[in-house]
Amino acid sequence: MQIKNLSNTNSQSIVDCFNEAFANYFVPIHASAEYLTLRWKGARIDPALSFGVFDKDKIVAFMFIGVDEHYGKLTAHNDGTGVIPAYRGNRLVDKMYDLAIPQFKAKSIEQCSLEVIQENTRAINVYERIGFKKLREINCYGGEIIRTNAPTPPNLVIQQINQPNWKRYQTCFDFVPCWNNSLNWVKAIQDTYEVIEIYDNQQFAGFGAVDKSGSLPIFGIVPAFRQKGYGRILLDYMAATRPKLRTNNVDDSATATLQFLEKMGMQNSINQYEMLFNLT
């Protein structure tokens, strides 16, 4: 078997390996080439720093790596790792990282990150063996929004924005968003999302980004405008055309946000750990 980067690997062979590796996963996943192409773009995947294990010409394991800043450090984020069942038990993930880490360091990458479902103890053990440590618990929510259908108060304006002010949105967060819930994720595939802002008497009060399916990777209200029901109004606006919303990787310590999501009708489905591996 040989380990090499994915720069010249046929996309359909990657899709086939992905679907075989995740056929019996905790969350049902069946990817198309279009889905993976979009996800790679959003996650800022670098094929030259992503790796596969090949048995002759067949890819049997993979590791998708995105590169960007996270927690103020240049980070190699593992956006997906899989091994098809017949090849498990051979420490292929360890071997991919053994090859990858020197290349990460050569690119001045300071840390590795990933997210893993809490029940996936086998994967957690592998990542801890490699050197990852649990940083925080993150929770995923989804469901049909309890709508008020109340008219928007006259002091508020809610509108879709074509040219988002990304820097301004940073004032809306109580915790550091995860990789695929970050502003950089939305920026990379902005055409996929509606970016919606809310104003109170012409003052920016909050925003959210949502796609047609109801995926809501990121939203927030400026602290000075909280406890006014603006979060509910924002999600109610989104739910008018997509009754079910889902948002992933909410920091478990963000109690107010978790309670808000539950009041809106969303239910906790899957919980994960964010893990980091310091390379410096």
C-alpha positions in Angstrom: 0.0 0.0 0.0 1.1 3.6 -0.7 0.2 6.9 0.9 0.1 10.0 -1.3 -1.6 13.3 -1.5 -4.9 13.7 -3.3 -3.9 16.3 -5.9 -4.1 14.0 -8.8 -6.8 11.5 -7.5 -9.9 11.0 -9.6 -12.8 12.7 -7.8 -15.2 9.8 -8.4 -12.8 7.3 -6.7 -12.7 9.6 -3.7 -16.5 9.7 -3.6 -16.7 5.9 -3.8 -14.2 5.5 -1.0 -16.0 8.1 1.1 -19.4 6.4 0.8 -18.0 3.0 1.5 -16.2 4.2 4.6 -19.3 6.0 6.0 -21.9 3.4 4.9 -22.6 2.5 8.6 -21.7 5.7 10.3 -23.5 7.2 13.3 -25.2 9.8 11.0 -26.2 8.5 7.6 -24.1 10.0 4.9 -24.1 9.3 1.2 -22.1 11.9 -0.8 -22.2 12.9 -4.4 -19.3 14.4 -6.3 -21.2 17.8 -6.2 -21.6 17.6 -2.4 -17.9 16.9 -1.8 -16.8 19.6 -4.2 -18.9 22.2 -2.3 -17.7 20.9 1.0 -14.1 21.0 0.0 -14.5 24.6 -1.1 -16.2 25.6 2.1 -13.7 23.8 4.3 -10.8 25.3 2.3 -9.4 21.8 1.5 -5.9 21.7 0.1 -5.6 18.5 -2.0 -1.8 18.7 -1.7 -2.0 18.4 2.1 -4.8 15.8 2.0 -3.9 12.2 1.8 -5.1 8.8 0.7 -4.0 5.2 1.2 -3.9 3.3 -2.0 -3.9 -0.4 -2.6 -2.6 -0.6 -6.1 -4.9 1.9 -7.8 -7.7 1.8 -5.3 -8.1 4.4 -2.6 -9.0 2.6 0.6 -8.6 5.5 3.2 -8.5 9.2 3.1 -7.9 12.3 5.1 -9.3 15.7 3.9 -7.3 18.7 5.2 -8.3 22.3 5.1 -5.8 25.1 5.9 -6.7 28.4 7.5 -6.5 30.4 10.7 -8.3 29.0 13.7 -7.9 30.4 17.3 -5.4 32.8 15.8 -3.1 30.1 14.5 -2.4 28.6 11.1 -4.3 25.3 11.3 -4.6 22.0 9.4 -8.2 21.0 10.0 -9.2 17.4 9.4 -12.6 17.8 7.7 -13.1 14.1 7.1 -11.2 10.8 7.7 -12.4 7.4 6.6 -11.2 3.9 6.1 -13.2 1.3 4.2 -14.1 -1.7 6.5 -11.8 -4.3 4.9 -8.7 -2.2 5.7 -9.5 -1.1 9.3 -7.2 -2.2 12.1 -4.0 -1.3 10.2 -3.4 2.1 11.8 -3.8 3.8 8.4 -4.9 7.1 10.0 -1.7 7.1 12.1 0.3 6.4 9.0 -1.4 9.3 7.1 -0.6 11.7 10.0 3.0 10.4 10.1 3.4 11.5 6.5 1.4 14.7 6.9 2.8 16.3 10.0 6.3 17.0 8.6 4.6 18.6 5.6 2.3 20.6 7.8 5.3 21.9 9.8 7.1 22.8 6.5 4.1 25.0 5.7 4.4 26.7 9.1 1.2 25.1 10.3 1.0 25.4 14.1 -1.8 23.0 15.0 -4.2 20.4 13.8 -7.9 20.4 14.6 -10.9 18.2 14.0 -14.4 17.4 15.3 -15.6 13.9 16.3 -18.9 12.5 17.5 -18.7 11.7 21.2 -19.9 8.2 20.8 -17.2 7.4 18.2 -14.8 6.1 20.9 -12.8 4.2 18.4 -11.9 7.3 16.4 -11.3 9.3 19.6 -8.8 6.7 20.8 -7.0 6.9 17.5 -6.8 10.7 17.6 -5.6 10.7 21.2 -2.9 8.2 20.3 -1.7 10.5 17.5 -1.6 13.5 19.9 -5.0 15.2 19.8 -6.6 16.5 23.0 -10.2 17.3 23.7 -10.7 21.0 23.7 -14.5 21.4 24.2 -17.9 19.8 23.7 -20.0 21.1 20.9 -23.7 20.3 20.3 -25.8 20.0 17.1 -29.5 21.1 16.9 -32.3 20.9 14.4 -36.0 20.9 14.0 -39.1 22.7 13.0 -39.1 26.3 14.3 -42.0 27.4 16.5 -43.1 30.5 14.6 -44.8 33.5 16.0 -46.0 34.9 12.7 -46.1 38.3 14.5 -45.5 41.4 12.4 -42.0 42.9 12.5 -41.9 45.9 14.9 -41.6 49.2 13.0 -38.2 49.9 14.5 -36.7 46.8 12.9 -35.6 46.1 9.4 -34.6 42.6 8.3 -33.0 42.2 4.9 -30.8 39.9 2.8 -27.3 41.4 2.1 -25.3 40.9 -1.1 -22.1 42.4 0.2 -21.7 41.2 3.9 -19.6 43.2 6.3 -17.7 40.2 7.7 -15.7 42.1 10.2 -18.8 43.6 11.8 -20.2 40.1 12.4 -17.4 39.2 14.7 -19.1 41.3 17.4 -22.0 38.9 17.5 -20.3 35.8 19.0 -20.0 34.5 22.5 -17.6 31.7 21.5 -15.2 30.8 18.7 -17.1 29.2 15.9 -15.9 25.8 14.7 -14.3 25.3 11.3 -17.4 24.7 9.3 -19.4 27.2 11.3 -17.0 30.1 10.8 -17.3 33.3 8.7 -14.5 31.9 6.5 -16.7 28.8 5.7 -19.6 31.1 4.6 -17.3 33.4 2.7 -15.8 30.5 0.7 -19.2 29.4 -0.5 -21.2 32.6 -0.1 -23.4 31.9 -3.2 -24.9 28.9 -1.3 -26.2 31.1 1.6 -28.6 33.9 2.2 -26.9 36.4 4.6 -29.6 38.2 6.5 -29.1 41.2 8.8 -31.4 42.8 11.3 -31.3 46.5 12.2 -32.9 48.4 15.1 -33.5 52.1 14.1 -30.8 51.8 11.4 -28.3 50.3 13.9 -26.8 46.8 13.1 -28.2 44.4 15.6 -27.4 40.9 14.3 -27.2 38.5 11.4 -27.4 34.9 10.2 -26.4 32.8 7.2 -28.8 30.1 6.0 -29.1 28.0 2.9 -32.1 26.7 1.0 -32.1 23.4 3.0 -32.3 25.2 6.4 -28.6 24.7 7.3 -27.7 27.6 9.6 -24.0 27.5 10.2 -23.7 30.8 11.9 -25.8 33.5 13.5 -25.6 36.0 16.3 -27.0 39.1 17.9 -24.9 42.1 19.0 -24.7 42.0 22.9 -26.3 45.5 23.3 -29.4 44.2 21.5 -29.9 40.9 23.3 -32.9 40.1 25.5 -35.2 41.9 23.0 -36.4 38.9 21.1 -34.4 39.8 18.0 -32.9 36.3 17.8 -36.4 34.9 17.6 -37.5 37.4 15.0 -34.4 36.6 12.9 -35.0 32.8 13.0 -38.7 33.3 12.5 -37.9 35.3 9.3 -35.7 32.5 8.0 -38.3 29.8 8.9 -40.9 31.5 6.7 -39.5 29.7 3.6 -37.7 26.8 5.3 -39.7 25.6 8.4 -36.9 23.3 9.6 -33.5 24.7 10.6 -30.4 23.0 11.8 -27.2 24.4 13.3 -24.2 22.4 14.3 -21.3 22.7 16.8 -22.7 25.1 19.3 -20.3 25.4 22.3 -21.7 23.4 25.2 -20.8 26.3 27.6 -23.0 28.8 25.6 -26.0 28.1 27.9 -28.1 31.0 26.7 -27.7 30.0 23.0 -28.6 26.4 23.8 -31.7 27.4 25.7 -32.7 29.8 22.9 -32.5 27.0 20.3 -34.6 24.7 22.4 -37.2 27.5 22.9 -37.3 27.9 19.1 -38.2 24.3 18.7 -34.9 22.8 17.8 -33.7 19.6 19.4 -30.3 18.3 20.4 -29.3 15.5 18.0 -25.6 14.8 18.0 -22.8 16.0 20.3 -19.2 16.2 19.4 -15.8 17.0 20.7 -13.5 19.6 19.1 -9.9 18.3 19.4 -6.6 20.1 18.9 -3.0 18.8 18.3 -0.3 21.4 18.9 2.6 21.1 16.5 4.9 23.7 18.0 
